[in-house]
């Protein structure tokens, strides 16, 4: 979402870092570019004005002008002010007092309320709460069916409401039912409209008065930009919302709503929807988002994602297999599926500091998402015996695997060859030996990845050519030495 803004800010900071010393003129020029970048990102103009003024006052202080690294000092100030703009610190859900706690989801039609209610139910269940979903939207066709199906997918109880019931009565009765079922959090999916109207607001006020929710979350579509902020203001005036959930943050919106909403409404952003899957709801951390915007990555979020998808016992078992060099194709497929759960490879790269810039420099290199899909299809077309013992795969088996996965026999051969190389490398590592790189710097252990050939020599922070395992020689030098030794051996035999 913030790609365009990140690119603009990066070019501004690059200019500032290029100056050995900064004066008022340099800083003014830089801040003018920052202002334009924020306005282009659809940030509210009043918010932009206040933000730039705060940065200007701090940047023109002696801390920057007298610093040996003034460019970095300005970036530090922008980073700190961005965190304040986004809300300062993470604001958790208010689930205090006696359960069941009530969370009311509000917003316009199409903003993603129903899906967000289900995502939040999954999030709360992982936090050891017992959620209960209440479909109170009796106007939108199939709204009740949608939430019922999502609840069944999650294994979360759903109140059996019907379209002929009154929304306020549904919520009151659902509270009693949730208490009887021993549920600790009630999530009410309220009705929306295409635009704000009096009847909608009266209904929402009625639900608020009867159910007294601990949290009233306004769900907004990030793709609508400043409209989302305007609508949030109106909902806040009537309902006094406690927080905001921004959906579709993985889209190509410019990010103006996320950067404006706290300053305009005074209410914190609590969650962001990062994809269509029910697991793709993230707690909003202002400091982490500010780091992403400035291209600093977000390692903490990556760690949290990994922890939520990788079971510690399975990880220990896998580690033991690595040490004993018993890693097979079934284990490899399991690891690929776990990586998929973390999101796209491009998305993962953006969370690693510095990798976002490397990805930009490799624009023409396609991320191997499709190749990973092919590899998984090939492994899935094998029998369990074949996955555990690839050596038994003869030509007729290869033809069956190729046909079953929609690839050629050549690709199956490549997969098996690469996997065999990886196993050899693992056995050497298990024996305490550091394996050398094969000729051309080609990475073993990435089976079936034809597009991942020789590593480029011009990668930032990497020497031109990967070192082999032997005495710091490059792969090319190691190959020449190997050829030289072969010739010497032949000559000795002739003598």
Secondary structure, 3 states (H helix, E strand, C coil): CCHHHHHHHHHHHHHHHHCCCCCHHHHHHHHHHHHHHHHHCCCCHHHHHHHHHHHHHHHCCHHHHCCCCHHHHHHHHHHHHHHHHCCCCCCCCCCCCCCCEEEEEECCCCCCHHHHHHHHHHHHHHCCCCEEEEECCCCCCCHHHHHHHHHHHHCCCECCCCCCCCHHHHHHHHHHHHHHHCCCEEEEECCCCCCCCHHHHHHHHHHHHHHCCCEEEEEEEHHHCHHHHHHHHHHHHHHCCCEEEEECCCCCCCCHHHHHHHHHHCCCEEEEECCCCCCCEEECCHHHHHHHHCCCCCHHHHHHHHHHHCCHHHHHHHHHHHHHCCCCHHHHHHHHHHHHHCCCHHHHHHHCCCHHHHHHHCCCCCCCHHHHHHHHHHHHCCCHHHHHCHHHCCHHHHHHHHHHHCCCHHHHHHHHHHHHHHHHHHHHHHCCCCCCCCHHHECCCCCCCHHHCECCCCCCCCCCCCECCCCCCEHHHHHHHHHHHHHHHHHHHHC
